[in-house]
Amino acid sequence: MQLKETFEKVKRASKSLALLSDGQRNDILNAVADAILNNKERILEANAQDLAKMSKENPLYDRLQLTESRLEGIASDMRNVATLPSPLGHITKQKTLPNGLRLCRVSVPFGVIGMIYEARPNVTFDVFSLCFKSGNACVLKGGKDADCSNREEVALIHEVLEKFGISKDVVALLPATHEATGEMLNAVGYVDLCIPRGGRKLIDFVRDTARIPVIETGAGVVNTYFDKDGDIEMGKAIINNAKTRRVSVCNALDCLIVHDSRLGDLPVLCEKMAERNVIIYADDAAYLALEGKYPYLEHATEESFGTEFMDYKLAIKTVASLEEALEHIDYNGSGHSEAIVTMNETTARQFQAHVDAACVYWNAPTSFTDGAQFGLGAEIGISTQKLGPRGPMALEEICTYKWLIEGEGQTRP
């Protein structure tokens, strides 16, 4: 491996993190947050170089773009992480066996976490804050679209670490090449856990290629079901927020499922989205309900459903029952986030019990699927798998545990 020396340095540096107190970690996180705010122009200049290479029409442009307000939010999230209780050293189980052995299960870092991500420069700071707080070193593999931004951010982090006498090898940024991705996925003995964040193509490649443990953060194909007992004003607000707040994020709405008894309300439910030029791909029944009443209307195809648009686009599916809505989600959803709008509690509970997703909402938009919004400080990803963590992953989810056993000379018969 050409990057073997890099992986060795990170693995070695990860051991030194155990010597830091939680207070020291917090001081460094706050210092990095200060550095972000004091060097906004420097970061934005690097980000501008990345943005210049991408068309504004590209759905990833919004994910790639950093602004002063977004940097302020990133710094605030980092400070929030610093205020959270340490996830390390928690006793999660303890018992004394009949033979007198005392068993204690305690939370510890994974060691080295590898992160693969695309046009998301905010992830660089988020991953650092969560890994550092939890005693993990990190190997970052960003995409070429955000390489200038990522390199400037990691340089800033390294400067702060060196001021505090901490090895800068606790954070490493790999080259933005496919070869570097392959090397990380084969870094057995060096990278303890890999977390990919990106589109379906990236996720599938990592899952199929990796020889190291992977937590799958799947694509977000998100549905919202407007039930026959849904409140129209509430539904309009929820649908618009889920779709238009930020179209490029994984919790953005992709398909509105509507009960056929509420087709007459579709023009009202969709009217605010017209202000953002959202293109609607409607099935036949929904098309008839919206024809002449919504300006950006097209006929849906089979490909319209089960698609993560990451754009100002939305599919609409008409159903005759809750069961049909659930069937549509089962077939087209990705296990990320799903929602129902209804005033009928029985229907809502049936929906939440049946839907197989990491986050299932009742009368709230899927835009809340976010580590910071869940009170986790920030997130390292949103897991859609069932083995291990599920949903927004933060401090607790990037720790493992070990058993500590104490005895007085007992031997096993």
C-alpha positions in Angstrom: 0.0 0.0 0.0 1.4 3.4 -1.0 -0.4 5.0 1.9 0.7 2.4 4.5 3.0 4.9 6.2 0.1 7.3 6.6 -2.1 4.6 8.1 0.7 3.6 10.4 1.2 7.1 11.7 -2.5 7.6 12.4 -2.7 4.2 14.2 0.2 5.1 16.3 -1.1 8.6 17.1 -4.5 7.2 18.0 -2.9 5.6 21.1 -1.9 9.0 22.4 -5.5 10.2 22.5 -6.2 7.9 25.5 -3.8 10.1 27.5 -5.9 13.2 27.1 -8.5 14.2 29.6 -12.0 15.2 28.5 -11.3 18.7 29.5 -8.2 18.8 27.3 -10.3 17.5 24.4 -12.9 20.2 25.0 -10.3 23.0 25.1 -9.0 21.8 21.7 -12.4 21.6 20.1 -13.2 25.1 21.3 -9.9 26.3 19.9 -10.7 24.8 16.5 -14.1 26.5 16.6 -12.4 29.8 17.3 -10.0 29.1 14.4 -12.9 28.5 12.1 -14.4 31.9 12.9 -11.1 33.7 12.8 -10.2 32.2 9.4 -13.5 32.4 7.6 -12.0 34.2 4.6 -9.3 31.6 4.2 -11.8 28.7 4.2 -14.2 30.5 1.9 -11.4 31.3 -0.5 -10.5 27.6 -0.8 -14.2 26.8 -1.1 -14.6 29.3 -3.9 -11.9 27.4 -5.8 -14.0 24.2 -5.5 -17.2 26.0 -6.4 -15.6 27.5 -9.6 -15.2 24.0 -10.9 -18.8 23.0 -10.5 -21.9 24.2 -12.3 -24.5 26.0 -10.1 -27.1 23.7 -11.8 -25.4 20.6 -10.2 -27.6 19.4 -7.3 -24.3 18.9 -5.3 -23.5 22.6 -5.6 -25.5 23.4 -2.4 -23.8 20.7 -0.5 -20.4 21.9 -1.6 -21.0 25.6 -0.8 -19.8 27.1 2.4 -20.9 30.5 3.6 -20.2 32.7 6.6 -23.4 31.6 8.3 -22.7 27.9 7.6 -19.2 28.2 9.0 -20.7 29.9 12.1 -23.1 26.9 12.4 -20.2 24.5 12.0 -18.3 26.3 14.8 -21.4 26.3 17.0 -21.9 22.5 16.4 -18.3 21.9 17.4 -18.8 23.9 20.6 -21.9 21.9 21.3 -19.9 18.6 21.0 -17.4 20.0 23.5 -20.2 20.5 26.0 -21.5 17.0 25.7 -20.6 14.3 28.3 -17.7 12.1 27.3 -18.9 8.8 25.8 -15.8 7.1 27.2 -15.4 5.1 30.4 -19.2 4.4 30.8 -19.9 1.2 32.6 -22.7 -0.4 30.6 -22.9 -3.7 32.5 -21.3 -5.2 35.6 -21.8 -8.3 37.6 -20.1 -10.7 40.0 -20.1 -14.3 39.0 -20.7 -17.1 41.6 -16.9 -17.9 41.5 -16.2 -14.3 42.7 -14.9 -12.9 39.3 -16.0 -9.3 38.9 -17.0 -8.4 35.3 -17.4 -4.8 34.0 -18.2 -3.7 30.5 -16.8 -0.2 29.7 -17.1 2.0 26.6 -13.8 2.7 24.7 -12.9 4.3 21.3 -12.8 2.2 18.1 -9.3 3.6 17.5 -9.1 4.8 13.9 -12.2 5.7 11.9 -12.0 6.1 8.2 -14.5 8.5 6.5 -15.3 8.5 2.8 -17.4 11.4 1.6 -18.2 13.4 -1.5 -18.9 17.2 -1.9 -19.5 17.8 1.7 -16.7 20.0 3.2 -18.7 20.5 6.5 -18.2 16.8 7.1 -14.5 17.4 7.6 -15.1 19.5 10.7 -18.0 17.3 12.0 -16.0 14.1 11.8 -13.0 15.6 13.5 -15.1 17.0 16.4 -16.9 13.7 17.0 -13.8 11.5 16.6 -11.6 13.7 18.7 -14.2 14.0 21.5 -14.6 10.2 21.6 -10.9 9.5 21.6 -10.7 8.3 18.0 -8.2 9.3 15.3 -9.6 9.7 11.8 -8.5 9.1 8.2 -10.5 11.3 5.9 -11.1 10.6 2.2 -13.0 13.5 0.6 -14.1 13.8 -3.0 -12.2 15.8 -5.6 -15.1 18.3 -5.8 -14.3 19.6 -2.3 -10.5 18.9 -2.2 -9.4 22.5 -1.8 -11.9 23.1 1.0 -11.0 19.9 2.8 -7.3 20.6 2.6 -7.6 24.1 4.0 -9.8 22.8 6.9 -7.5 20.0 7.8 -4.5 22.4 7.7 -6.4 24.6 10.1 -7.1 21.7 12.5 -3.4 20.6 12.3 -2.3 24.1 13.3 -4.5 24.1 16.4 -3.4 20.5 17.4 0.3 21.5 17.1 -0.3 24.6 19.3 -1.6 22.2 22.0 1.3 19.8 21.5 -0.9 17.1 19.9 0.3 15.0 17.0 -1.3 16.2 13.8 -1.4 12.5 12.7 -4.6 12.0 14.7 -6.3 13.6 11.6 -5.1 12.6 8.1 -6.6 13.6 4.8 -5.9 11.2 1.9 -5.5 12.2 -1.7 -8.8 12.7 -3.5 -8.3 9.7 -5.8 -10.1 6.4 -6.4 -6.8 4.6 -5.6 -6.8 6.2 -2.1 -10.3 4.9 -1.5 -9.2 1.4 -2.4 -6.2 1.6 -0.1 -8.3 2.7 2.8 -10.8 -0.1 2.3 -8.0 -2.6 2.4 -6.2 -1.0 5.4 -6.6 -4.1 7.6 -5.0 -3.6 11.0 -4.9 0.2 10.6 -8.4 1.4 10.1 -10.8 0.0 12.6 -14.1 1.2 11.1 -15.1 2.8 7.8 -18.1 5.1 7.3 -19.1 6.2 3.8 -21.3 9.2 3.2 -22.5 9.8 -0.3 -24.8 8.5 -3.1 -25.9 5.0 -3.8 -23.0 4.3 -6.1 -20.4 5.2 -3.5 -22.2 3.2 -0.7 -22.5 0.1 -2.9 -18.8 0.3 -3.9 -17.6 0.6 -0.3 -19.9 -2.2 0.9 -18.8 -4.6 -1.9 -15.1 -3.7 -1.8 -14.1 -3.2 1.8 -12.0 -5.7 3.8 -12.4 -3.6 6.9 -15.6 -3.2 9.0 -18.2 -0.8 7.4 -21.2 1.0 8.7 -23.5 1.6 5.8 -25.1 5.1 5.6 -27.5 4.5 2.8 -29.0 6.9 0.3 -32.1 8.8 1.4 -35.1 8.0 -0.7 -37.7 9.7 1.5 -41.5 9.5 1.4 -44.2 11.4 3.2 -47.8 10.0 3.3 -50.6 12.5 3.5 -53.4 10.4 5.0 -57.2 10.8 4.6 -57.2 12.3 8.1 -54.3 14.7 7.5 -54.6 18.4 8.4 -54.2 20.4 5.2 -52.3 23.4 6.7 -50.0 21.2 8.7 -49.4 19.0 5.7 -48.6 22.0 3.4 -46.0 23.2 5.9 -44.5 19.8 6.5 -44.3 18.9 2.8 -42.8 22.2 1.8 -40.2 22.2 4.6 -39.2 18.6 3.9 -38.8 19.2 0.1 -37.4 22.8 -0.1 -35.4 23.5 3.0 -32.3 22.0 1.4 -32.9 19.8 -1.6 -29.4 18.3 -1.7 -29.4 16.6 1.7 -30.3 13.0 2.4 -33.4 13.8 4.5 -35.1 15.8 1.8 -38.5 14.6 0.5 -38.5 12.7 -2.7 -42.1 11.3 -2.9 -45.4 12.6 -1.6 -47.9 9.7 -1.2 -51.5 11.0 -1.0 -54.7 9.3 -0.1 -57.1 9.4 -3.1 -59.9 11.0 -1.0 -57.6 14.0 -0.5 -56.7 14.6 -4.2 -58.8 17.7 -4.2 -56.4 19.2 -1.6 -53.2 18.6 -3.7 -53.2 22.2 -5.2 -53.1 23.6 -1.7 -50.6 21.1 -0.4 -48.2 21.9 -3.3 -48.7 25.6 -3.7 -45.7 26.8 -1.7 -43.4 24.5 -3.6 -44.3 26.4 -6.8 -42.6 29.4 -5.3 -39.3 27.4 -5.4 -40.0 26.1 -8.9 -40.3 22.4 -7.8 -41.0 20.1 -10.7 -43.7 17.6 -9.8 -43.8 14.2 -11.4 -47.4 13.1 -10.8 -49.1 9.8 -11.4 -52.3 9.9 -13.5 -54.7 10.7 -10.6 -52.5 13.4 -9.1 -51.8 14.9 -12.5 -55.5 15.4 -13.1 -55.9 17.0 -9.7 -53.0 19.4 -10.4 -53.4 20.1 -14.1 -53.9 23.8 -14.6 -53.4 24.5 -10.9 -49.6 23.8 -10.6 -47.1 25.4 -13.1 -44.3 22.8 -13.1 -46.1 19.6 -13.7 -45.0 16.5 -15.6 -46.2 12.9 -15.9 -44.5 10.4 -13.6 -42.7 7.3 -14.9 -41.7 4.2 -13.0 -38.3 5.8 -12.5 -39.9 8.7 -10.7 -40.5 6.5 -7.7 -37.6 5.2 -5.6 -35.3 8.0 -6.9 -33.3 10.3 -4.6 -33.6 13.5 -6.5 -31.3 15.9 -4.6 -32.9 18.6 -6.6 -36.1 20.7 -6.8 -38.1 17.7 -8.0 -40.8 15.6 -6.3 -42.8 12.5 -7.3 -46.5 12.1 -6.2 -48.1 8.7 -5.8 -51.8 8.2 -5.2 -53.0 5.4 -2.9 -56.4 4.1 -1.8 -55.4 3.0 1.7 -52.8 3.0 4.4 -51.8 -0.5 3.4 -51.1 0.6 -0.2 -49.0 3.5 1.1 -47.0 1.1 3.3 -46.5 -1.2 0.4 -45.2 1.7 -1.7 -42.7 2.6 1.0 -41.6 -1.0 1.5 -40.8 -1.2 -2.2 -39.3 2.2 -2.9 -37.9 3.5 0.4 -34.3 3.2 1.5 -34.7 2.7 5.2 -33.7 6.3 5.9 -36.6 8.6 7.0 -40.4 8.3 6.3 -43.3 10.4 7.6 -47.1 10.4 7.9 -49.4 13.4 8.2 -52.6 12.4 10.0 -54.8 13.4 12.9 -55.7 9.7 13.5 -53.5 8.3 16.2 -54.4 4.7 15.4 -53.3 5.2 11.8 -50.1 6.9 12.9 -49.2 4.1 15.3 -49.8 1.5 12.6 -47.6 3.5 10.2 -44.8 3.8 12.7 -45.0 0.2 13.7 -44.9 -1.1 10.1 -42.4 1.2 8.4 -38.9 -0.3 8.4 -36.7 2.9 8.5 -34.2 4.4 10.8 -36.5 7.4 11.5 -40.3 7.4 11.3 -42.1 10.7 11.8 -45.7 11.5 12.7 -46.8 15.1 11.8 -43.3 16.4 11.4 -41.0 16.8 8.4 -38.1 14.4 7.7 -35.8 17.4 7.6 -35.2 16.8 11.3 -33.2 13.7 10.7 -29.9 15.2 11.7 -27.5 14.6 14.6 -27.5 18.2 15.7 -31.3 18.4 15.6 -31.5 15.2 17.7 -29.4 16.9 20.4 -26.3 14.8 19.5 -24.1 17.9 18.8 -23.3 16.8 15.3 -23.4 13.6 13.2 -20.8 11.4 11.5 -23.5 9.9 9.3 -27.0 8.4 9.3 -26.9 4.6 9.4 -29.7 2.8 7.5 -28.4 -0.7 8.5 -29.7 -2.7 11.4 -26.5 -4.3 12.7 -25.0 -1.8 15.1 -26.0 1.8 15.2 -29.1 3.0 13.3 -30.1 6.6 12.4 -28.0 9.7 13.2 -24.6 8.6 14.5 -22.7 10.7 17.0 -20.4 10.1 20.0 -21.9 7.0 21.5 -22.2 5.3 18.1 -18.5 5.6 17.4 -17.5 3.9 20.6 -17.2 0.2 21.3 -16.6 -1.6 24.6 -14.3 -4.0 26.3 -14.8 -6.3 29.3 -12.6 -5.8 32.4 -12.4 -8.8 34.7 -11.0 -8.9 38.2 -10.3 -11.9 40.3 -8.3 -13.2 43.3 -6.6 -16.1 41.6 -9.6 -18.1 40.5 -8.9 -20.9 38.0 -11.4 -22.6 35.6 -12.2 -26.2 36.4 
